[in-house]
């Protein structure tokens, strides 16, 4: 049955809420973590950094739901969203919904409490802790917003696992209302990408990440984990030696399947949190083993060279 999300723009049907898909928003926040290996411990503390950068989408990837859809559903905003959706961009629409909640007397604490109840697969948090403990750098690239993501990650105790969050900006104004802004100001300076929603081009963000890594003189393997339409553009920006992990039978999977040869990265699908964990750890351990083998070869050459002197 049809339902309204940013990706499809159809009308909402309450019976479809468990299957809803995508949300919006940005900010970059760098954090340093201490180093200590512990696969599924209580803290996110890797022993040493690996040359692997894992980029996660948030909605329908880390979370079961679209955060926006969860809020709309839990606060009974479905009819109002349906009324405004035909004429209002999704990002702007959700900012209006925050205004509506404020006018109804809903506080920022109540919104946060609802977000904390949003569901996720039980293997997601252990997977994130395990990947971080292996020394990978983790980042989030999401069309949700800062408040949603920060609230949920802190509640789950995994905020410190992520070195960077790129999403739509949000803030609480002096009246106590949550404001949600677009990552790209699509009215004054549109990003110009036909594949992405007007408020955020994830492909442009991936290119910025690649340029930053290159400028630092580092060689990093990217692993991108996502599910939605907005995750297709960044999948096209990944390079040979990188890995794309699309959620099977979700929009990004369908787009990739139309012509997989457009991607330079290897494609490894997943269906739920358990399989995501399995695939991620398999790929990372394979990369680490490959790097270790290369180091041993280099070390052997160095020893042979020393003996030859």
N, C-alpha and C positions, 0 to 999 in steps of 0.2 A: 504494500500500500504506500502511496506517495507521502512524503513528509518534507518539511522545510529545513534545509540547511544552507549554509553559504555556498556549498558546491553545486547544488541542484536548483534551489529556488522554488521548490514545489510547496504545496500547502502542508501544514502540520496535521498529523492524525495521532491522537494520544496513544492508540494501540501500537504505533510504530516506535515509540520512544526507546525501547531497549536496543534498537538497531540504528540509532541516529549517528550522524558522522561529522564533523569538523568545527573548529572554533578559531578565534583570531587574536593577535597582538604582540609588542617588542621591548627589549632592553638588554644591555650587556653588562654583566656583573662578574668580575674576576675574583676568584677566591683561591688562596693557597691552603693545601692540606698537608698534614704530617704524613710520614712514610712508614708503614708497617703492614706486612702481609697478613690478611685474615679474610678468607673467602666469603663467609656468611656471618661475620661478626656484627657487633652492634654499631661500629663506627666504620667510616669509609676511609681507610688509611692504607694506600698502596706502599709496598716496600721500595720500589724504584720505578721511574717512569719508563714505559715502553714507547716505541715510536708508532703508536696507534691512537688515532682520534676517532672516537665513536660519537656520532651525532644522532640524537633521538628526536623524533617528533613527540608531541605530548598527548594530545587527544586521540583516542582510539589506538594508541601505540603503548604509552605507559599507562594511561587510564582506559577503562572500558568505554567511557562515555565521551562525547564532546562536552567540554565544561559549560559552554554557553547553553547547550540543550538541557544539561542537567539543571542549571539555574532556572531556565524558563519553565521546565517541567515541575520542579519542586515548589516554585513560587506561583504557579498557576497563571503564567503569562502567555499561554499558547494562543488564545484568541487575539490578543493584542499584537503579537508577533505576526500572525497571519494577515492582520489588517494592514500593517505597515511594510511588510516584506516586499511587496511589488514595487514600491517607490523609494526604498531606503537601502543603501549598501549595508551588508551584514555588520561590519564593524561599527558603523554609525548607529545601526539599529540596537546593538547591545549597549551602547552608551545611553541611548534613550531608555532602555529597559532598566538600567541602573537608576536613572532619574525617576522612573515610575516606582521602583521599589522604595526609593527615598521618600517619595510623596505619600507612600502607604505606611510610612513609619518604620520600615525595615532598616536595621542598623548594619554597619559594616561587620560587626561581630556575628550577626545572624547570617549574613551572606557567607562568611568564613566557615561557620558551623555547617552550613549546607554543603559547601565544597569538601569539607573533611569527611562527609558521609559518602562521597562519590566512590564507586566501586572500581576495583582493579583485580587482575589475576594474582593469586597468592605467590606466584613465582617471580613477579616483576621486581619487587624490592630485593630479594636474594640475588637475582641476576645482576642488578645494578651494582650491588655491593661486591659481588664476585668479580665483575669486569673491572671495577675500580681497584680492587685489591691486587689484580694482576698488573697494575701499573698503567692502564690505559687512561687517557684524558677523555672525560665525558662532557659533552655539551648538549644543550637543548635548543632546537630551532623549531619554533611553534607559532602558529597563527592564533594562539590563545592570548593571554595577557599576563603581565608581571604579577598582579595580585593573585590571580587564580593559581599560577604555577608555584610561586613562592609559598603561598598558604599551604598547598597540598604537600610539597616537598618537605617543608619544615615539620608538618604534622607526621609525615612518614619517617622522619629522622634521616633523610638522605640528601638534604640540601647541599651539604659539604662535599658530596660526591661529584658535583658538577662545577666545573671551572667557569662556565659561561652560560648564560641564558639569553637567547635572542628571541624576542617576542614583541607584541604590541605593548607600548607604554600604558601604564595605568597609575592612578594616584587617588588618594582620598582628599577631597577639597575641604575648605574651612567649614562647610556646612555638614560634613560627614558623609557626603555622597561619593560613591566610587565613580571616577571618570575613566573612560577607555578611549584611547587615541590610536590612530593607525601608525604602523611602523613607517610606511612611506606616506608622505603627504600627497595623496593621489589627486588632489585638486590643484595644487600649485606646482608640483613636480612629479608627475606620474613616472613609474619605473619603466613603462613601455614594453613589458613582457606579456604576450598574449596568452601564455600558459598559466599565469598566476592571477589570483584575485588582486584587485587594485590596491589594497592596503599592504601587501607584502609579496615580494618575489624572493623565494627561498634560494633560487638558483644564484641570484646576485650575492646573497649572504655566503653561500658556499664558495663562490669565486673569491670573495674577500678573505675568507678563512685560508684558502689555498695560497693567496698572495702573501698573507701574513706569515704562514709557515715557510714559504719560499724565501721571504725576506730575511728570516732568521737563520737561513742556511740549513734548515732541517729537512730530513726525508721522513715524511709521515704517511702512513697508510690510513685512508679514510674508510670507515664503515658507517653507512647511513641506514637508519631504521625508521620506516614510516608506513603510512597506510593510505593517505588521501590524495586527492587531485593535486594539491599544492606541493606534494613530495615528488611529483614527476619531473618538474623542471630541475631541481637539484640533482636528481639521478642522472640527468643528461650531462651534468657538469663534472661528475666523478671521472677519474682517470683510470687507465690500465693499471692494475695492481690494487685498486680499491674494490670495495664490496658494497653492493646495494641489497638491502634486506626489505623487500616489499611484503606487506601482509597479504597473504593469499586470499583471493576473491574479494578484495577491497579495491577502491577506485584506482590507486596507483598500480596495483597488480594488473588490472584490466588494461590500463594504458600501456604498460610495458609489454604486455603480451601481444599487442597489435604489431609491434616490430622490435623485438629484443635486441636486434643488431645495432640499434641506435645508441645503446649503452656501451661504453668502454669498460665499465666495471663488471665484475662477476656478479651474477644474480643468485641470491639464496633466499627463498621464500620461507615464511613462517605463518602459523595459523593462530597460536595463542601464546600466553606468557611462558608456558613450559617449553614449547618448541623454540620460542625466541631465545630463551636462556641456553638451550642446547646448541642452537646454531651459532649464536654469538661466541660461546666458549670454545666451540670447535674451531671456528675461524681464528679466534685470537690465539689459541694454543698452537695452531698450525703456523701462524705468522711468527710467534715467539720461537718455535722450534726452528723455523727457517732462518731467523736472525741469529740464533745461537749457532747453527751450523756454519753460517757465513763467518761469524766471529772466530770459530774454531779453525776454519780454513785460513783466515787471515793470520791467526796466531801461529799456525803451522808454517806458513810461508815466512813469517818473521823469524821463527826459530831456525828454519833451514838457512835463511839468509845470514843469521848470526854465526852459524856453524861454518858457513862458507868463507867467512872473513879470516 
